[in-house]
Amino acid sequence: MYDFETKNAYFDRLSTNPKLRWLGQNTNHLPLPPEVKAAMVDAIDTDAIRGYAPPLGIEALRRGILDDLGLDGMSVMVTDGAIEGLYHACRTLVRAGDDFVTTDPGWQWPIRFAQASGARVVEIPIYDPAQSYKLRPEQLAAAMTERTRLVYLVDPNNPLGIAYTADEIQAFARICRDAGAYLIHDCTYRHFAHDHTLAARFYPERTLTTYSFSKWLGLAGLRVGAVVADGAVIEQLASAPPNNLGSNVLSQRAALAGLGVKARWFPEVQRVQRENQAAIARAVAGVEGLAMPVYPSNGNFVIVEVVEAGITPEALVAAYQQRDIMIRQGAYHSRTVGDRFVKISTTVPSEWVGELCELLPEMVDVARGLNDVGPQY
């Protein structure tokens, strides 16, 4: 069987399990605002879904994204999820022979997109407590060459949960400008950060900011996101976009409604997910050999190191799946250090986290007896 068939069957088994508690994909499973549900019903009842959307997105939604980011004067391209924007940017801006620079660990899909364009990928290691699990400006500067075309920075970092200071972001922007490189600032998790600075404030002409509604609002299955950049950059992307007939109308209506109630709705999401982080930290502290290297996290997830407990991440993932709980193995994010940790999502009902924590000692014991767990993705 082809690998893509095995992978699809793996996720189909998970997604069709009505008892599964999703704590592995950073998706938001807390209740949606009623206004968002009403907007989706209205899009169906009024037949709004029968026509194509504007090619760059509904104008009110484009304005709402800019207002939420505070990036006046920039342009917005609404995409079928933030990942489509990343794909389109990597395939449009990166050419054969270019260098694509990012961190290890990070998110692997843009690496594959850049490689498909013929780029050489440079992964800078950051899994080091001595540098607070962060990319250092001097590391980035040393990695830049005359071939560097694009720097990809996930901030807050997925999976580590670190976030960069304003001084660090300014330094990264200066390095990219000096090299004439584009900077993709993947801000998928910025809404969960304790503090966050946008690189576009320092390098507006060649910074692309990605925006996601999957995480903070919980619209992962609807696939709606955006790329925000200078008009000249969006002009390049708009010349041959994958979604040239516009993104999903129902999704855009839902996203627009979410922005309208975000100020009063999202603080409760943040409160719950930070309490969930604290509960996991307490549970981890009670199991010998486990550790949480980054806490609190600036994302809606945490990582837990398992190496000293004598188990593999894959074994712990498999143990929890026996109890209808999904967490994620570190190998999804890194080929070099992914064998050290698992990732656990926190925008979920407190009851789910309570069950995960209660089971943790038992699951570690079960994992010690699991040697061949099969492929995980």
URMO-V234860 format. One record per pair of residues at least 4 apart in sequence whose ideal C-beta (glycine too) atoms are under 7 Angstrom apart, sorted by the first residue. I is the first residue (numbers start at 1). J is the second residue. If there is no record, write none. Layout:
i = [I:I]
j = [J:J]
//
This chain:
i = [1:1:3:4:5:6:6:7:7:8:9:10:10:11:11:12:13:14:14:17:19:20:20:21:21:21:21:21:22:22:22:22:22:23:23:23:23:23:23:23:23:24:24:24:24:24:25:25:26:26:26:26:26:26:27:27:27:27:28:28:28:28:28:28:29:29:29:29:30:30:30:30:30:32:32:32:33:33:33:34:35:35:35:35:36:36:36:36:37:38:39:39:39:39:39:40:40:40:40:41:42:43:43:43:43:43:44:48:48:49:49:52:52:53:53:53:53:53:53:54:54:54:55:55:55:56:56:56:56:56:57:57:57:57:57:57:57:57:58:58:58:59:60:60:61:61:61:61:61:62:62:62:63:64:64:64:65:65:65:65:65:66:66:66:66:66:68:69:69:69:69:71:71:71:71:74:74:74:74:74:75:75:75:75:76:76:77:77:77:77:77:77:78:78:78:78:79:79:79:79:79:79:79:79:80:80:80:80:80:81:81:81:81:82:82:82:82:82:82:83:83:84:84:84:85:85:85:85:85:86:86:86:86:86:86:87:87:88:88:88:88:89:89:89:89:89:90:90:90:90:90:91:91:91:92:92:93:93:93:94:94:94:94:94:94:94:95:95:95:96:96:97:97:98:98:98:99:99:99:99:99:99:99:100:100:100:100:100:100:100:101:101:101:101:101:102:102:102:102:102:103:103:103:103:104:104:104:104:104:104:105:105:105:105:105:105:105:106:106:106:107:107:107:108:108:109:110:110:111:111:112:113:114:114:114:115:115:122:124:124:124:124:126:126:126:126:127:127:128:129:129:131:132:133:133:133:133:134:134:135:135:137:137:137:137:137:138:139:140:140:140:141:144:144:144:148:148:149:149:150:150:150:151:151:151:152:152:153:153:153:153:153:154:154:155:155:155:155:155:156:156:156:156:156:156:156:156:156:157:157:158:158:158:159:159:159:159:159:160:160:161:161:161:161:161:161:161:162:162:163:163:163:163:164:164:166:166:167:168:169:169:169:169:170:170:171:172:172:172:173:173:173:173:173:173:174:175:176:176:176:176:177:182:182:183:183:183:183:184:184:185:185:185:185:185:186:187:187:187:187:188:188:188:189:189:189:189:189:190:191:191:192:192:192:192:192:193:194:197:198:199:199:200:200:200:203:204:205:206:207:208:208:208:209:209:210:210:211:211:211:212:213:213:213:213:213:213:214:214:215:216:217:217:219:219:219:219:222:222:222:223:223:224:224:224:224:224:227:229:229:231:233:234:237:243:247:247:248:249:250:251:252:253:254:255:256:257:258:261:262:266:267:268:269:269:270:271:272:272:273:273:273:273:274:274:275:275:276:276:276:276:276:277:277:277:277:277:277:278:279:279:279:279:280:280:280:280:280:281:281:281:282:283:283:284:284:284:284:287:287:287:287:288:289:289:289:290:290:290:290:291:291:292:292:293:293:294:295:297:297:300:300:300:301:301:301:301:302:302:303:303:303:304:304:304:305:305:306:306:306:306:306:307:309:310:311:311:311:311:311:312:313:313:313:313:313:313:313:314:314:314:314:315:315:315:315:316:316:316:316:316:317:317:317:317:317:317:318:318:318:319:319:319:319:320:320:320:321:321:323:325:325:327:327:327:328:328:328:329:329:329:330:330:330:330:330:330:330:330:331:331:332:333:334:346:348:348:350:351:352:353:354:355:356:359:360:361:362:363:364:366]
j = [5:6:7:8:9:10:375:11:377:12:13:14:377:15:377:16:17:20:326:324:324:324:326:324:325:326:348:352:27:29:326:345:348:325:326:327:344:345:348:352:356:326:327:328:343:345:328:345:158:215:299:300:301:345:214:218:220:345:215:216:217:218:269:347:218:347:348:349:218:269:272:347:349:36:37:218:258:261:265:38:39:257:260:261:40:254:257:258:41:42:43:253:254:256:257:44:250:253:254:45:46:48:49:249:250:253:49:249:253:249:250:245:246:57:58:246:247:249:252:58:59:246:244:245:246:62:76:77:78:238:61:62:76:77:78:226:247:252:62:252:256:63:64:256:65:78:252:255:256:66:76:78:67:68:256:259:69:76:211:226:228:71:72:74:76:228:259:198:209:211:228:198:200:209:228:200:204:228:229:230:229:230:231:234:226:228:85:226:227:234:237:238:224:226:247:252:84:85:88:225:226:227:243:247:84:223:243:247:248:214:223:224:225:86:188:210:211:212:225:87:109:88:242:243:89:210:225:226:227:90:109:110:113:184:210:91:113:92:237:241:242:93:184:208:227:237:94:110:113:114:117:113:116:117:236:237:149:150:182:98:100:114:117:119:149:150:117:118:149:117:118:118:147:119:147:149:119:120:122:145:147:148:149:114:119:121:122:149:150:152:122:124:143:148:151:106:110:111:123:152:123:124:126:135:123:124:125:126:334:336:127:159:160:333:334:337:338:154:157:333:154:158:333:112:333:113:114:152:115:121:116:117:119:121:150:119:121:143:135:139:140:143:131:133:134:135:133:337:133:133:293:136:162:160:162:293:294:162:164:139:140:141:168:171:172:175:142:143:144:172:175:175:148:175:179:179:181:181:182:181:182:184:176:181:183:184:186:172:183:184:185:186:158:186:163:164:185:186:187:161:162:163:189:190:192:193:298:299:161:162:188:189:299:301:303:330:333:343:294:303:294:297:298:299:301:302:303:294:298:193:195:196:298:168:169:170:197:171:172:173:197:199:202:174:202:175:176:183:199:177:183:199:202:203:207:178:179:181:183:203:206:203:206:208:199:203:206:207:208:210:198:199:200:207:209:210:198:209:210:211:210:212:215:193:215:298:299:300:196:216:266:270:273:298:299:300:298:298:201:209:203:207:204:207:209:207:230:230:233:229:227:229:233:228:229:225:227:225:226:228:225:217:219:224:225:255:258:219:220:300:266:255:258:224:251:254:255:248:251:254:248:251:247:248:251:252:255:237:233:234:235:237:238:241:247:251:252:252:253:254:255:256:257:258:259:260:261:262:265:266:270:271:272:273:347:274:275:276:350:277:300:346:347:278:296:279:350:280:346:348:350:353:281:295:296:297:302:346:282:283:353:354:357:284:302:344:353:357:285:292:295:286:357:360:290:291:292:304:309:360:361:364:309:308:309:310:304:305:306:309:305:308:302:304:303:305:303:302:301:302:345:346:347:343:344:345:346:344:346:341:342:343:341:342:344:340:341:311:313:316:341:342:340:364:368:315:316:364:367:368:339:317:329:330:331:339:341:342:318:329:373:376:319:367:370:373:320:342:363:364:367:321:327:328:329:342:376:322:370:373:363:366:367:370:325:327:363:325:326:359:355:356:342:343:344:332:342:343:338:342:376:334:337:338:339:340:341:342:343:338:339:338:338:338:353:352:353:354:355:356:357:358:359:360:363:364:365:366:367:368:370]
//
